[in-house]
Amino acid sequence: MDERLSRPQQARLDFIESIKSLVATRLTPQLRQDYEVWAKGRPEAELRDPQVMSARFAHDPLYQAGRGLARISQEAMWRQVRAAYAERRAEIEKALKQPPGNGVTLQLAPGLPIPSYFSETEFHLQEGGFHHEKMAGLIYETGVATYSMHRYGRSMDEMGKALLATLPKKPYRRILYLGCGPGYKGYPIQDAFPDAEFHAADISEPMLRYAAHRAAKHGRTIHFRQTNAEAPDYPDGSFDLVFCILLLHEIPLGAIRNVVHAANRLLAPGGVFANVELPSYAAVDPLSAYLLDWDTDHNGEPFWRDYHELDLEGLYREAGLQDVHTGESVGTGGGDRRAYVGRFRYHITLGTKGRGDAQ
């Protein structure tokens, strides 16, 4: 399966990335200067009131230009990626239907019920979402480098590295990556624990087919399974580490609660559940929170706001997890020559299953 883009195809994506760069390096900094003048002396509570912020910025030409270009570039990015693979669609889809090989296993569940919040959402505006588009995994991986302006590192696995930096130092014999998507974000965890049995689960068949072939191509023995992270099809107490990366902001609050409770069920006593996400609104300045919140209504992120205002640590404790805390890790991708706007901050929320808990 040939995933490479031609030079003209990549050039088109580079042009789209330059639009994103313009917003990040020219328009947003100017907007921030205007904000700091306006915000001086105003109370924090007022600046964190969406209605107050909208009254000041929603009709601001600089804000409108930045948000408009963000939307246009996002839509153009996905159109270009789909167009780049259009002529090879039949070949790619045929390849994805083949067994992955190289010790990689793939267990699909054709009758698995798919929640409407998943099947009806085109995440990040990716046409067809992760359920209906058969090339969803390949399209996502190709597009996300442009989406992030190459700030996820050259291998786009820096979130896995961020998680690794914060994990408690202990042996992990069986590991589960929930909501794995294409899977590569979890590679640093597998590298750190090469003797562990590594499992990865997702509800999307197209994502899993691509993830399995990608793992086989990269010489990684991973056991993939199609299952709903709200009720994963594994025995109780099966894993020493369960983790998810950028999953919880893609699902509604009730589903988040179910995922956290399910993770606790799957852990052996002393096992760890870890979630990697971008910081909450409360952890960033008011203007950043206001700009981030735009994604909820305009960038295919219907559950983004609810997650970023959520007391996740409280949900961990409700599920029975102990030693709950949230740490921060800064990405390394900002050092890439193509990264324009610095490094990502990641928040990693950790909890441990009590030693006395039954499996």
N, C-alpha and C positions, 0 to 999 in steps of 0.2 A: 504494500500500500504506500504509494508515493504521496507524502504530505507536504512536499516542498512547494513554495510559491515561486513563480517566475520573477525576474527583476521588475518588470512593469507592474505586476500585481503587488509586490512588496512596496514599490514606490508609491502606489496609490494609498496604501495603508500608512506609509510614512507621512504623506501629505495630510491625511486625516489626523495623525498624531500631532502634526505641527499646529493644527487648529486647537487641539486640546492644550498644547503647550502655550499658545497665545493666551488662552483663558487663564491658565495657571500662573503664568509669569508676568503678564502685563495687566490684564483686566482685573483679576482678583486682588493683586497687591494695591492697585489704585483704589479699588472699592474699600479695601481695608483702611487705607489712609483716610478716606472720607468718613468711614465708620468711626475711627478713633477720634476724629474732631467732633463728630456728632455725639458720641457716647460719653465724652469726658464729663464727669460729674454726675452722670445718671446712675441710679442704684442698679445693682446686679439683677435684682428681681425684675425690674422693668426691661432690661436688655434681654432677658430670657423669656419674655412674653412674646409669643409668635405674632400676636395681633399688633403689638407695638413695633416689632421689627418689620412686619409687612407694610404697616402704614408708612414707614420711612423708606423702605427699599423696593417694595414690589413694583413700583412705577418708575424707579430710578433707571435712566437709560443705560448706565454702566452695568447694573445688575441684570437688566433685561438682555443686554447684548451677551453677557457672559453665560447666562442660563440658556439663551437661545442657541448659541454656538455649541454649548454642551449637548443639548438635545440633538441638534442637526448632525454633529460629528458622531454621536453614538449610533444614530440610525444609519448613517453612511458607512460606518465601520462594519456593522453586521452585513449590510448589503454587499459590500466589497468582498468580505470573506466568503459569503455564499456564492457570489459570482466567480470567485477564484477557483472554487471546487466544483462548479456546476458541470463542466465537461467531463469530470472524472467521477461523478456521483455514482453511476452504475458500478464502476470498478471498486470504489471505496465501500459501498454498501455490501457488495459481494464479499470483499475481504473481511469485513467486520462480522459476517455471519459464520466465518470459519472458526474452528477451535483455536484458541490462542497459542497453545503449545508451551514448551520450555518450562514445564512444571506449574504453570499458572492454571488455576481452576476457576470456572465460571458457572455458578448455579443460578439459573433464571427461574422466575415464578410467573408463568404466563397468565395465571388467573388472579394475580395479586390485585386487590382493589386499590385504585389510585385516587387519593383525595383530590377534590376539585381545586383546592388551593394550590395544588401542584400542577395538575393537568391543564388548568385554565390560565396560568400565569406565564407570561413571556418574560422571564427573569432578565433584568438588565436590558430589556427591549430586544433580546435575541429571538428572532422570528421562529415560531414553532416551539419555543421553550425547550425544556430538557426532556419532554415526553413524546411530542409528536414528530420532531425532526430526527431522522435516523442518523444524521451526521453530527448530532448535538455536541458530542465530546470533542471532536476535531474542530468544529467551528468555534466552540468556547475557547479551547486552548490557543488557537491562532488569534482570535480576537482579543483575548484578555491582555496580551502583551501591549497592544495599542491602547486598550482601555486604561491600563494602569500606567501608561507612559514608561514602560520598562522599569518600574520601581519594585517589582517582585523578585529581582535578581535575575541573572542570566539563565538559571534553570527554573525560575519561577517557583522555587520551593522554600523561599525564605520564611514563610509562615511556619513550616515544619521545623525549621531551625530555631525560630523564636520560641516555639513550644518546647523544644528540646532543652533550651537554655533555662527553662523554669521548672522542668519536671523534678520531682523528688528523686534523689539518687538511690535507686533500688533496682533489683532485677525485675524485668518484665518478661515472663515466659510466653504469655499469649496476649496479643494486642489486637484491638478492633478499632478501625477508622470508620466512624459513622458519617454518612453523607459524603462519601469519598469523591464523587464526581469523576474527573479523569484520573484521580489517584496520586498525581505527582507531588502534591503538597505534603503527603505523608512519607515520601521517600527518606528524608533525613531521620525520621524515627526508626524506620527499618534499618538504615545504615548503622544507627547507634546501638541497635540490639539485634545483631545478625543471627543469633541463635534462637530468637523468638519466632513463634508461629504467628504469622501476620495475616490478619483478615481485614477485608474492606467491604463495606455495604453501602448500597444506594437504592433508591426506589426507581431510578430511571434505567430502563433496559439499554437505550442508546448510549448513555454515559458509561455503563458497565462494560458494554461490548468494546468501546474504545479504550477504556481504562485497562481491560485485560490484555488487549493487543499491545498497548503501550508498555505495560509491565513486562510482557514477554520480550518485546523488542529491546528493553533495557536490562534484560537478564535478572528480573526480580521475581521471586517466588511469592506470589500473593494469592490468597483464596478470596475470590469475589463472590458476593451473594446479593441477589435482588430481594430486598426486604424493606419494610417501612421502619424508619428510625423511631417512630412512636411505639412500635411493638416489635422489636427485632427478633427474628426467628432463630434464637440461640438459647441454649439452656442457662438457667440461673447460675451465677457464680463462675462463668466460663473464662473471664478475662482478668488480667492483672492491670491492664490499662485500656480504657475506652476514651477516645478523643474525637472531637469534631472541629472543623476549621471552616469558618464562614458559612455555617449551616443554619444556625438559630435565627439569624435575621431574615431568612428566606421563608419562615413558617410562622403561623399565627401563635398567639400566646398559649392557647390550650395545647397546641402541638408541642411547643417548647416544654411545657410542664411535663407532658408525657415522655418526651425524650430524656429529660433529666431523671425522672423516676425509672425509666427503662434502663438507663445507664447504671444506676445504683443496683438494680436487680441483676444485671449481667456481671457485676464486679465480684471477684472473690474477696474475702476479708483482707483488708490492707491494700486493696486495689485503688487505683486513682482514676477519676474522671476529669478530663480537661477540655475546656472550650476556648478556642482562639477567635477573637473578633477585633474589629476596630473599636476605639474607645467610645464610651457612652457620651451622650450629649453633655452630661454634667462634668465630664472630665476634659472638655475642650472649652475654648472661649465662646461667648455668645454668638459672634458672627460665624465662626466655624460651625457651630451647632445649627444655626439658621440655614447656612449653605448646604450642610449635609442633609437636612430635613427635606430639601427640594427633591431628593431622590425618591422619597415616599410617594409622591404624587406624579412625578414626571420621568422616572427612570426605571420603571418596571420593578419597584421595590415596595410593594404594598404593605409589607409587615416591618419595614425598616424602622419607622418611628416608634412603634410599640416595643420593639426589641431594645432600642437605644435609650428608652426611658424605663426599662425593666429592672427590678431588683433581682438579678440573677442569683446572687449569693443567697438571698432568701429562699429561692426555689431549691437550691442545693440542700439547704438545711431542712426544708420541708420534706424532701425526699429521703432524708436520713443520713446524708453525707456529713462528714466531720472535717475539722481542720480546714474549713472553707476560707479561701482568700483569693484575691485578684492581684496578679503581678503585671508588670509592664516589660515589654521587650521591644527594642527598636530594630527595625529591619536593616539589612545591609545593602539592599538594591539601590539606594540613593547614590552609591558610589559609582554606579555604572555611568559611562560617558553619555548615554542617551537619556539619563534620568534628569528631568528638568526642575523638579519641585521638592527635592529632599526625600527623606526617608519616612516610611510608614511607622506609626506607633501601634503596637498590638497589645491588647489586654487579654491575659490568660487567666481564666477562673478555674481554680483547682479545688477538688474535694476528695476525701478519702473515705472508703467504706470501713466502718469500725471492725476491729478484730473480733468482737463478740457477736457480730451480725451473722445470722444463718445464711448459708449460700443459697 
